[in-house]
């Protein structure tokens, strides 16, 4: 996925690297745990203002999923 890093690793010349490591930034949504409107708002301006290079193609969205099962019995009669 990262062609530049791969090309640099295959090069026999000693070249300075323009990055040393990858950092993963995390942000929270703006809903403060209240999802009664069935809506999620994510403000990415925190990423833009982090003074780091951002590669959105390598980003991911992590969302918990809650599934509730209930057992209903049919009345026989």
C-alpha positions in Angstrom: 0.0 0.0 0.0 2.8 2.4 0.7 4.8 2.3 -2.6 7.2 5.0 -1.5 8.4 3.0 1.5 8.7 -0.1 -0.6 10.7 1.7 -3.3 13.0 3.1 -0.7 13.6 -0.3 0.8 14.5 -1.8 -2.6 17.0 0.9 -3.4 20.7 0.1 -3.1 21.6 3.8 -2.6 21.7 5.4 0.8 19.0 8.0 0.8 17.6 10.0 3.7 14.1 9.0 4.6 11.4 11.6 4.8 9.6 9.9 7.6 10.8 7.7 10.4 7.6 6.0 11.7 3.9 6.0 11.4 1.7 7.3 14.2 -2.0 6.6 14.5 -4.1 9.4 15.7 -7.5 8.8 17.2 -10.4 11.1 17.6 -13.8 10.6 19.2 -17.2 11.6 17.8 -19.0 14.8 18.8 -22.1 13.1 20.2 -20.8 12.6 23.8 -22.5 9.2 24.1 -26.0 10.5 23.2 -27.2 8.7 20.1 -30.9 9.1 20.4 -31.0 10.9 17.0 -29.5 7.8 15.3 -26.8 10.0 13.9 -23.0 10.1 14.3 -20.9 13.3 13.8 -17.1 13.0 13.3 -15.1 16.3 13.1 -11.8 15.6 11.3 -10.4 19.1 11.8 -8.5 17.7 14.8 -6.5 15.6 12.3 -5.9 18.5 9.9 -4.6 20.7 12.8 -2.2 18.0 14.2 0.9 19.3 12.3 1.4 15.8 10.8 0.9 14.3 7.4 -2.4 12.4 7.1 -3.0 9.5 4.8 -6.7 9.0 4.9 -6.4 5.8 2.7 -4.8 4.0 5.6 -7.4 5.2 8.1 -10.0 3.1 9.7 -13.3 3.7 11.5 -13.8 1.6 14.7 -17.4 1.3 15.8 -18.8 -0.9 18.5 -21.9 -2.9 17.6 -24.5 -3.9 20.2 -26.9 -6.6 19.3 -29.7 -7.5 21.7 -31.6 -10.8 21.3 -35.0 -11.3 22.9 -37.0 -14.5 23.1 -40.6 -14.3 22.5 -42.9 -17.3 23.0 -46.1 -17.8 21.1 -49.2 -18.3 23.3 -50.7 -21.8 22.7 -54.3 -22.3 23.3 
